Amino acid sequence: MVPLADCGLSRTPRAIAIVSTADRPDLVHVTALWRWEAFYRRSGVPFAQILEAATRTAASAEMIPRTVVLLVDGKPVGTASLTEHDLQERRDLTPWLAGMFVEPQARGRGYATRLIGAVEQLARVASIKTLWLYTDTAERIYANAGWWTVEIVQHNGKPFALMRRDLQKS
Ligand SMILES: CC(C)(COP(=O)(O)OP(=O)(O)OC[C@H]1O[C@@H](n2cnc3c(N)ncnc32)[C@H](O)[C@@H]1OP(=O)(O)O)[C@@H](O)C(=O)NCCC(=O)NCCS
């Protein structure tokens, strides 16, 4: 017999927490690995380069860059970052929500939406009024979270939605 907890029918609430790699440097490696596999591996970027950037972010004493990690019952399942620059073609815009990733088996439970909220809150604390991102996979999730598509930008020969979020105090 499959225990309830293993077939997704358990009613036990899951403990969800969002932490920063600045406070949990032990999570740097997993976030770098997710990011490399999702966004960089195919274009030949070495993992060491992504790991080095993630390590630098965790060691930074500044509000930007920051990487957050969503934990479910203590296990890391997703990540997102607040970063100064993300899109080479638009270095006039800053700062950015970047590197959003949720593990495949944990998708569709609102975790990306929570990570968006966490990055937005970091930005508010840093008195940032406007955040930017670009995406070709998750425009609807961001739109549902209050982001607006301002234009379509070309990057590596592909169209991406350039989105902005105006932050109010809360
Ligand atoms: C894009 C990505 C981060 C989304 O993660 P996710 O955790 O599945 O996202 P969410 O659960 O927050 O939202 C997914 C859907 O679940 C819905 N949802 C929100 N809360 C929910 C909940 N409590 N229960 C079930 N579904 C929920 C959302 O409305 C959304 O639906 P829609 O897109 O059909 O409107 C994930 O698919 C991923 O890592 N993809 C690969 C990397 C990538 O493309 N990153 C984005 C770069 S910009």
Ligand as a Chemical Component Dictionary entry (heavy atoms), coordinates in Angstrom:
data_LIG
# 
_chem_comp.id                   LIG 
_chem_comp.type                 NON-POLYMER 
_chem_comp.pdbx_formal_charge   0 
_chem_comp.three_letter_code    LIG 
# 
loop_
_chem_comp_atom.comp_id 
_chem_comp_atom.atom_id 
_chem_comp_atom.alt_atom_id 
_chem_comp_atom.type_symbol 
_chem_comp_atom.charge 
_chem_comp_atom.model_Cartn_x 
_chem_comp_atom.model_Cartn_y 
_chem_comp_atom.model_Cartn_z 
_chem_comp_atom.pdbx_ordinal 
LIG C1  C1  C 0 8.107  28.729 -14.882 1  
LIG C2  C2  C 0 8.176  27.990 -13.545 2  
LIG C3  C3  C 0 9.150  28.723 -12.631 3  
LIG C4  C4  C 0 6.778  27.989 -12.896 4  
LIG O1  O1  O 0 6.865  27.373 -11.610 5  
LIG P1  P1  P 0 5.554  26.883 -10.833 6  
LIG O2  O2  O 0 5.921  26.737 -9.405  7  
LIG O3  O3  O 0 4.953  25.736 -11.541 8  
LIG O4  O4  O 0 4.606  28.146 -10.997 9  
LIG P2  P2  P 0 3.251  28.397 -10.174 10 
LIG O5  O5  O 0 2.751  27.133 -9.578  11 
LIG O6  O6  O 0 3.477  29.532 -9.253  12 
LIG O7  O7  O 0 2.310  28.808 -11.324 13 
LIG C5  C5  C 0 2.016  27.814 -12.302 14 
LIG C6  C6  C 0 0.561  27.713 -12.479 15 
LIG O8  O8  O 0 -0.010 27.185 -11.283 16 
LIG C7  C7  C 0 -1.054 28.070 -10.866 17 
LIG N1  N1  N 0 -1.103 28.104 -9.397  18 
LIG C8  C8  C 0 -0.847 29.146 -8.617  19 
LIG N2  N2  N 0 -1.033 28.825 -7.332  20 
LIG C9  C9  C 0 -1.396 27.536 -7.309  21 
LIG C10 C10 C 0 -1.694 26.629 -6.276  22 
LIG N3  N3  N 0 -1.679 26.993 -4.983  23 
LIG N4  N4  N 0 -2.010 25.364 -6.632  24 
LIG C11 C11 C 0 -2.016 24.992 -7.921  25 
LIG N5  N5  N 0 -1.742 25.825 -8.939  26 
LIG C12 C12 C 0 -1.434 27.082 -8.634  27 
LIG C13 C13 C 0 -0.684 29.382 -11.416 28 
LIG O9  O9  O 0 -1.853 30.210 -11.571 29 
LIG C14 C14 C 0 -0.105 29.021 -12.743 30 
LIG O10 O10 O 0 -1.126 28.760 -13.660 31 
LIG P3  P3  P 0 -1.108 29.362 -15.133 32 
LIG O11 O11 O 0 0.335  29.581 -15.557 33 
LIG O12 O12 O 0 -1.709 28.251 -15.891 34 
LIG O13 O13 O 0 -1.903 30.602 -15.060 35 
LIG C15 C15 C 0 8.622  26.516 -13.727 36 
LIG O14 O14 O 0 7.776  25.912 -14.671 37 
LIG C16 C16 C 0 10.074 26.375 -14.188 38 
LIG O15 O15 O 0 10.999 26.354 -13.368 39 
LIG N6  N6  N 0 10.313 26.294 -15.525 40 
LIG C17 C17 C 0 11.664 26.128 -16.070 41 
LIG C18 C18 C 0 12.496 27.421 -15.928 42 
LIG C19 C19 C 0 11.747 28.637 -16.444 43 
LIG O16 O16 O 0 11.186 28.644 -17.537 44 
LIG N7  N7  N 0 11.775 29.727 -15.619 45 
LIG C20 C20 C 0 11.119 30.973 -15.936 46 
LIG C21 C21 C 0 12.116 31.901 -16.528 47 
LIG S1  S1  S 0 11.417 33.538 -16.735 48 
# 
loop_
_chem_comp_bond.comp_id 
_chem_comp_bond.atom_id_1 
_chem_comp_bond.atom_id_2 
_chem_comp_bond.value_order 
_chem_comp_bond.pdbx_ordinal 
LIG C1  C2  SING 1  
LIG C2  C3  SING 2  
LIG C2  C4  SING 3  
LIG C2  C15 SING 4  
LIG C4  O1  SING 5  
LIG O1  P1  SING 6  
LIG P1  O2  DOUB 7  
LIG P1  O3  SING 8  
LIG P1  O4  SING 9  
LIG O4  P2  SING 10 
LIG P2  O5  DOUB 11 
LIG P2  O6  SING 12 
LIG P2  O7  SING 13 
LIG O7  C5  SING 14 
LIG C5  C6  SING 15 
LIG C6  O8  SING 16 
LIG C6  C14 SING 17 
LIG O8  C7  SING 18 
LIG C7  N1  SING 19 
LIG C7  C13 SING 20 
LIG N1  C8  SING 21 
LIG N1  C12 SING 22 
LIG C8  N2  DOUB 23 
LIG N2  C9  SING 24 
LIG C9  C10 SING 25 
LIG C9  C12 DOUB 26 
LIG C10 N3  SING 27 
LIG C10 N4  DOUB 28 
LIG N4  C11 SING 29 
LIG C11 N5  DOUB 30 
LIG N5  C12 SING 31 
LIG C13 O9  SING 32 
LIG C13 C14 SING 33 
LIG C14 O10 SING 34 
LIG O10 P3  SING 35 
LIG P3  O11 DOUB 36 
LIG P3  O12 SING 37 
LIG P3  O13 SING 38 
LIG C15 O14 SING 39 
LIG C15 C16 SING 40 
LIG C16 O15 DOUB 41 
LIG C16 N6  SING 42 
LIG N6  C17 SING 43 
LIG C17 C18 SING 44 
LIG C18 C19 SING 45 
LIG C19 O16 DOUB 46 
LIG C19 N7  SING 47 
LIG N7  C20 SING 48 
LIG C20 C21 SING 49 
LIG C21 S1  SING 50 
# 
